[in-house]
């Protein structure tokens, strides 16, 4: 017997058998059942069903950040949320927007009782450069849209220098 035959990954006959086992209809059925249970548990524990669409909770909260010469504007879309569900803070050099939504629905009729609860939270941190006047920051929430205005200090506005772009 040759030494190479003792090494499992060099046995061609066994490699073909292992490959054939994964193509077997029973293994295919098992994979499909595993996927079905994974999708069910994912949608059961994720009330906004964001994983099914390839989102994570942070990506679910859409943010727009626009910087002008005088200020930085941050806009967050938070559909279905109330003003008291949202918290806006500064943490270090970042503007932190976080919130939590809890919903409860109860329906009692003759012959059945329905109780549904859903919960979702988000946390987004936007790095803010130096030169923002933290004392003049304003936030407004209306129709599910949060707008935060971060005015720049006088010194930060003076430091802006335009650079000419040349083309060859």
trRosetta pair geometry for C-beta under 8 A, 3 or more apart (Angstrom, degrees):
i j d omega theta_ij theta_ji phi_ij phi_ji
1 5 5.6 -105 -176 63 93 136
1 6 7.4 92 140 -52 118 91
2 5 4.9 100 68 -6 83 103
3 6 5.7 -49 -166 21 47 115
3 7 7.5 42 145 -18 69 98
4 7 5.9 -50 -158 27 45 110
4 10 4.8 -107 175 138 86 158
5 10 6.9 -113 -94 100 26 112
5 11 6.6 71 -153 -89 60 88
7 10 4.4 57 83 11 104 115
7 11 7.6 -174 90 -26 56 80
8 11 6.0 -51 -161 12 39 113
8 14 6.8 -73 -167 88 77 153
9 15 7.4 66 -154 -77 51 115
11 14 4.3 39 106 21 121 112
11 15 6.5 162 92 -19 66 87
12 15 5.7 -56 -147 34 35 114
12 16 6.6 33 159 -18 66 104
13 16 6.3 -59 -158 34 28 108
13 17 6.8 27 148 -18 63 107
14 17 5.5 -54 -150 35 38 113
14 18 6.4 38 154 -21 69 102
15 18 5.8 -52 -148 34 32 110
15 19 6.5 30 154 -16 63 106
16 19 5.7 -54 -148 38 33 111
16 20 6.2 35 153 -21 65 107
17 20 5.6 -56 -147 36 31 112
17 21 6.5 38 152 -27 64 101
18 21 5.7 -49 -153 26 33 115
18 22 7.2 27 154 -15 62 101
19 22 6.2 -56 -158 32 35 106
19 23 6.9 25 150 -10 65 109
20 23 5.8 -64 -153 41 37 108
20 24 7.0 61 147 -50 65 89
21 24 5.6 -29 -161 -9 38 120
21 27 6.5 100 151 -40 66 148
22 27 5.5 -129 -145 128 37 159
23 27 7.3 50 43 61 10 127
23 28 7.5 15 -169 -49 34 108
24 27 4.8 86 64 9 87 104
24 28 7.0 -155 94 -7 45 88
25 28 5.3 -55 -145 38 37 116
25 29 6.2 40 155 -21 68 103
26 29 5.7 -52 -149 35 31 112
26 30 6.4 34 150 -21 63 105
27 30 5.5 -50 -146 35 34 115
27 31 6.5 38 153 -20 65 101
28 31 5.8 -51 -151 33 32 112
28 32 6.6 30 152 -16 63 106
29 32 5.7 -55 -149 38 33 112
29 33 6.3 32 153 -19 66 106
30 33 5.7 -54 -146 37 31 111
30 34 6.3 34 154 -20 65 105
31 34 5.7 -54 -148 36 30 113
31 35 6.4 30 154 -17 64 106
32 35 5.7 -54 -149 37 31 111
32 36 6.4 34 152 -23 64 105
33 36 5.6 -52 -147 33 33 114
33 37 6.5 27 156 -13 65 105
34 37 6.1 -59 -148 40 29 105
34 38 6.2 32 153 -20 65 109
35 38 5.6 -54 -144 37 31 114
35 39 6.3 30 158 -18 66 106
36 39 6.0 -56 -149 37 27 108
36 40 6.4 27 153 -19 63 108
37 40 5.6 -52 -143 36 33 113
37 41 6.2 27 160 -14 67 106
38 41 6.2 -59 -145 40 27 103
38 42 6.1 29 156 -22 63 111
39 42 5.6 -55 -143 37 29 114
39 43 6.4 20 161 -12 65 107
39 52 7.0 72 -149 -105 91 101
40 43 6.2 -62 -149 40 27 101
40 44 6.1 27 154 -23 65 112
41 44 5.4 -54 -141 37 33 115
41 45 6.1 11 167 -2 68 111
42 45 6.7 -68 -142 46 22 93
42 46 5.8 -11 168 11 63 122
42 51 5.0 -104 -179 81 121 139
42 52 6.6 142 116 -60 123 81
43 46 6.2 -69 -124 56 25 92
43 49 5.2 15 -130 -113 84 97
43 51 7.9 -133 -71 58 54 102
43 52 6.2 29 -81 -49 97 129
46 49 5.7 122 107 -89 102 30
46 50 6.0 -117 171 31 128 75
46 51 5.3 154 -5 4 175 107
46 52 7.8 177 84 -14 136 88
47 103 7.8 166 169 42 150 110
47 118 3.4 130 -155 -154 148 100
47 119 6.0 131 -2 41 143 43
47 120 5.5 -120 64 -51 111 100
48 57 7.5 106 52 -111 137 83
48 60 6.5 62 125 -148 149 158
48 118 7.6 113 -49 177 62 125
48 120 5.0 57 -27 -97 118 148
49 52 5.0 -21 174 20 90 122
49 53 7.1 76 128 -8 84 99
50 53 6.3 -71 -160 46 41 99
50 55 4.1 -82 -178 83 96 106
50 56 6.6 95 127 -142 126 12
50 57 6.0 135 58 -81 162 54
50 59 7.7 150 179 70 126 92
50 60 4.9 -63 -120 -74 141 129
51 54 7.6 50 -173 -73 36 15
51 55 7.1 -106 -77 63 26 60
51 56 7.4 37 -90 -97 71 54
55 59 4.7 -145 -154 86 84 112
55 60 5.0 96 154 -70 136 81
56 59 5.2 86 51 14 70 103
56 60 7.1 -119 99 -19 35 91
57 60 5.3 -46 -153 19 36 123
57 61 7.5 26 156 -11 63 97
57 120 6.9 -177 -132 -167 118 93
57 121 7.0 35 173 82 149 53
57 122 5.3 -155 155 -101 99 77
58 61 6.4 -60 -163 34 37 101
58 122 6.4 137 -99 -154 46 89
58 123 6.8 -46 -96 67 96 63
58 124 6.1 134 -151 -87 88 80
60 122 6.6 -126 72 -98 103 128
61 76 6.1 -2 173 -163 102 108
61 77 7.2 177 -162 68 56 67
61 78 6.8 9 -134 -90 98 78
61 97 7.6 -169 156 104 146 117
61 122 4.5 112 -36 178 136 156
61 124 5.5 -127 93 -39 134 131
62 76 7.0 151 84 -152 53 54
62 77 4.5 10 60 35 104 114
63 74 6.5 -20 -165 -167 104 92
63 75 7.0 148 -157 79 52 50
63 76 5.2 -18 -101 -98 76 79
63 97 7.7 152 -98 45 122 143
63 124 5.9 169 -48 168 140 157
63 126 6.7 -160 172 -76 153 122
64 73 7.9 -5 109 111 92 90
64 74 7.3 159 82 -155 53 43
64 75 4.5 -5 55 56 101 101
64 76 7.9 -163 23 -70 66 38
65 72 6.8 -6 -170 -178 90 100
65 73 7.4 163 -153 85 43 52
65 74 5.3 -7 -104 -104 77 76
65 75 8.0 -165 -71 24 36 67
65 126 6.0 163 -87 -152 136 135
66 72 7.2 163 85 -158 46 54
66 73 4.8 -9 60 58 96 99
66 75 7.8 19 4 0 104 104
67 71 7.8 -149 -145 108 53 39
67 72 4.9 -18 -104 -107 78 81
67 73 7.8 -173 -80 21 32 66
68 71 5.8 17 53 52 100 64
68 72 7.7 -172 25 -82 64 36
68 73 7.5 33 -2 -6 102 103
69 152 7.7 -103 148 35 42 144
69 157 6.1 71 161 -142 83 89
69 160 5.9 -98 -134 14 88 172
70 151 6.5 -30 155 -143 81 80
70 152 5.9 -155 -176 33 32 103
70 157 6.2 19 -105 -106 55 124
71 149 5.7 -5 174 -171 145 85
71 150 5.9 149 -168 78 85 50
71 151 4.6 -47 -99 -104 103 49
71 152 5.9 -149 -88 -8 40 81
72 128 6.7 175 71 -134 160 93
72 129 8.0 146 -55 33 148 90
72 132 6.6 -50 22 -100 121 120
72 149 7.9 148 79 -161 49 42
72 150 4.3 -16 61 65 94 112
72 152 7.2 94 -16 -56 83 90
73 147 6.8 -17 -168 -166 99 90
73 148 7.2 154 -158 81 49 55
73 149 5.7 -13 -107 -106 79 65
73 150 7.4 -166 -76 24 32 77
74 95 6.2 -165 -8 96 164 152
74 97 7.5 -165 136 -37 135 137
74 126 5.8 -177 -113 36 141 171
74 146 8.0 -14 114 113 88 94
74 147 7.5 154 83 -157 52 42
74 148 4.4 -7 60 58 100 106
74 150 7.1 43 -5 -9 101 112
75 145 6.4 -8 -169 -176 97 102
75 146 7.0 158 -155 85 46 57
75 147 5.3 -8 -105 -105 81 73
75 148 7.7 -164 -72 24 37 68
76 97 5.6 -172 -42 145 163 164
76 124 7.1 170 -113 51 133 148
76 145 7.3 159 80 -159 47 54
76 146 4.4 -5 56 57 98 107
76 148 7.8 31 -2 -4 101 104
77 144 6.6 25 -165 139 66 95
77 145 5.9 -24 -108 -106 58 76
78 81 4.2 -45 148 33 108 133
78 85 7.9 178 161 91 133 115
78 86 6.5 41 164 -82 174 129
78 99 6.5 55 -143 36 138 163
78 141 7.8 -35 54 -142 129 109
78 144 5.5 -153 80 -170 59 67
78 145 7.1 158 29 -95 76 24
78 146 5.7 38 4 -13 124 106
79 144 4.4 31 -105 -166 47 143
80 101 6.7 53 116 -141 103 156
80 144 6.6 46 -2 -113 35 120
81 85 4.6 -128 -166 75 96 137
81 86 6.1 86 146 -49 134 103
81 99 5.8 22 -147 159 149 152
81 101 5.6 -104 -102 -79 86 119
81 144 6.5 112 41 -127 76 73
82 85 4.9 102 57 -6 73 106
82 86 7.8 -158 92 -5 45 90
83 86 6.4 -72 -160 34 34 106
83 141 4.7 154 -106 80 87 142
85 99 4.9 59 136 -166 84 108
85 100 6.0 -137 -166 65 86 53
85 101 5.6 33 -162 -84 146 70
86 97 7.0 -15 -166 -167 102 86
86 98 7.5 155 -153 87 56 37
86 99 4.3 -30 -101 -90 61 120
86 141 6.4 155 49 -93 148 150
86 146 6.2 -168 -176 -83 163 141
87 96 7.9 -8 110 112 89 94
87 97 7.6 161 84 -152 51 42
87 98 5.4 -16 61 67 96 84
87 99 6.6 165 15 -81 69 61
88 95 7.1 -9 -168 -178 91 94
88 96 7.2 159 -154 84 43 56
88 97 5.5 -6 -105 -104 78 74
88 139 5.0 150 46 -86 163 163
88 146 7.3 173 -66 -179 127 137
88 148 6.2 176 -153 -93 148 132
89 95 7.8 161 86 -159 37 51
89 96 4.9 -16 66 61 85 105
90 94 7.2 151 -157 80 57 44
90 95 6.2 -37 -100 -103 66 55
90 96 7.2 152 -112 13 14 87
90 128 7.6 -61 -129 33 99 144
90 134 6.1 -25 -41 -136 165 122
90 137 7.8 153 -50 5 117 167
91 94 5.4 -24 68 67 81 95
91 96 4.9 31 7 -21 116 132
91 125 7.0 -65 58 -126 118 116
93 127 6.2 21 119 -154 96 75
93 128 5.8 -149 172 61 66 73
93 129 7.6 24 -177 -112 115 18
93 130 7.3 -50 -130 -63 118 69
94 125 4.4 15 166 -178 140 101
94 126 6.2 149 -162 69 80 38
94 127 5.4 -47 -99 -97 85 44
94 128 6.2 150 -117 6 26 86
95 125 7.2 154 75 -157 44 52
95 126 4.6 -15 57 59 97 100
95 128 5.2 81 -24 -42 94 125
95 148 6.5 154 -179 122 147 157
95 150 7.0 -109 -69 -66 142 141
96 123 7.2 -16 -167 -166 98 82
96 124 7.3 161 -153 86 51 48
96 125 5.0 -16 -101 -103 77 79
96 126 7.9 -170 -75 21 32 68
97 122 7.9 -6 114 111 84 103
97 123 7.8 160 87 -153 51 37
97 124 4.9 -9 61 62 94 97
97 125 7.9 -177 23 -80 64 34
97 126 7.4 29 0 -6 103 105
97 146 6.8 150 -145 101 136 153
97 148 7.5 -138 -76 -25 121 143
98 121 7.2 16 -177 179 92 96
98 122 6.4 -166 -142 95 58 59
98 123 4.4 5 -108 -108 107 69
98 124 7.2 177 -75 24 60 58
99 121 6.7 -168 97 -147 47 64
99 122 5.8 8 52 50 81 90
100 119 7.6 -12 -172 -167 91 84
100 120 7.4 172 -152 92 51 46
100 121 4.3 -12 -105 -104 78 96
101 118 7.8 -7 114 110 95 93
101 119 7.3 166 88 -151 59 40
101 120 5.1 -3 56 60 99 89
101 121 7.4 -180 19 -80 63 49
102 117 7.5 -16 -170 -167 85 92
102 118 7.5 168 -153 87 42 54
102 119 5.3 0 -109 -107 74 80
103 116 7.8 -11 115 114 97 91
103 117 6.9 162 88 -154 59 46
103 118 4.7 3 55 53 104 94
103 119 7.7 -158 26 -69 67 43
104 115 7.6 -16 -169 -168 88 82
104 116 7.3 164 -154 88 42 55
104 117 5.1 -5 -106 -106 76 80
105 114 7.4 -24 117 123 94 101
105 115 7.4 163 87 -153 57 38
105 116 4.5 -1 55 57 102 99
105 117 7.8 -166 24 -72 66 40
106 114 7.0 160 -155 91 38 65
106 115 5.2 3 -109 -108 79 76
106 116 7.9 -162 -70 27 42 62
107 112 8.0 7 109 109 96 96
107 113 7.5 163 88 -160 59 40
107 114 4.1 3 55 57 101 109
107 115 7.9 -161 27 -67 63 42
108 113 5.4 1 -111 -118 75 80
108 114 7.7 -153 -67 31 40 66
109 112 5.9 11 64 58 88 81
109 113 8.0 -176 34 -82 54 44
128 132 5.4 -36 164 -1 121 152
128 150 6.4 -114 -139 -178 131 166
129 132 7.1 123 76 -26 59 100
129 156 8.0 138 110 -144 107 132
130 156 7.3 -166 118 -95 66 120
131 152 5.3 3 141 -152 98 94
131 153 5.4 -125 -166 31 61 98
131 155 6.7 -129 -128 88 92 86
131 156 2.7 111 -169 -96 122 137
131 159 7.1 -107 -108 36 146 135
132 137 7.4 41 160 -74 112 106
132 150 4.7 -19 -150 167 127 111
132 151 7.2 124 -155 80 69 38
132 152 6.1 -62 -101 -104 50 53
132 153 7.2 156 -154 -19 3 85
132 156 7.3 9 -53 -7 37 171
133 136 4.5 21 110 27 116 110
133 137 7.4 -175 96 -42 65 71
133 150 7.8 160 51 180 61 64
133 151 5.2 -24 44 88 112 91
133 152 6.8 96 -7 167 90 12
133 153 4.9 129 -61 -74 93 74
134 137 5.8 -23 -156 -16 43 117
136 151 4.8 -36 103 43 127 124
137 148 6.8 1 -176 -175 100 95
137 149 6.9 170 -154 85 53 58
137 150 5.3 -3 -113 -107 95 67
137 151 7.4 -151 -82 19 48 75
138 148 7.3 171 90 -152 46 51
138 149 4.8 1 58 52 93 104
139 146 6.6 -9 -170 -171 101 95
139 147 7.1 161 -153 85 52 48
139 148 4.7 -14 -102 -103 85 80
139 149 7.7 -167 -76 20 39 67
140 146 7.4 159 83 -154 44 49
140 147 4.9 -11 60 59 93 97
140 148 8.0 -180 22 -77 61 39
140 149 8.0 27 2 -7 101 102
141 145 7.3 172 -149 84 53 41
141 146 4.9 -16 -100 -101 85 74
141 147 7.8 -179 -79 21 38 65
142 145 6.2 -24 70 59 65 86
142 147 7.8 -18 25 8 95 107
152 156 4.2 -119 -179 89 108 125
152 157 5.2 134 105 -57 123 83
153 156 4.7 94 54 6 79 102
153 157 7.1 -144 94 -6 42 86
154 157 5.8 -58 -153 35 32 111
154 158 6.6 28 152 -18 66 107
155 158 5.8 -58 -151 36 32 110
155 159 6.5 35 153 -27 66 107
156 159 5.7 -52 -148 28 34 115
156 160 7.8 51 153 -37 58 88
157 160 6.4 -36 -170 0 38 113
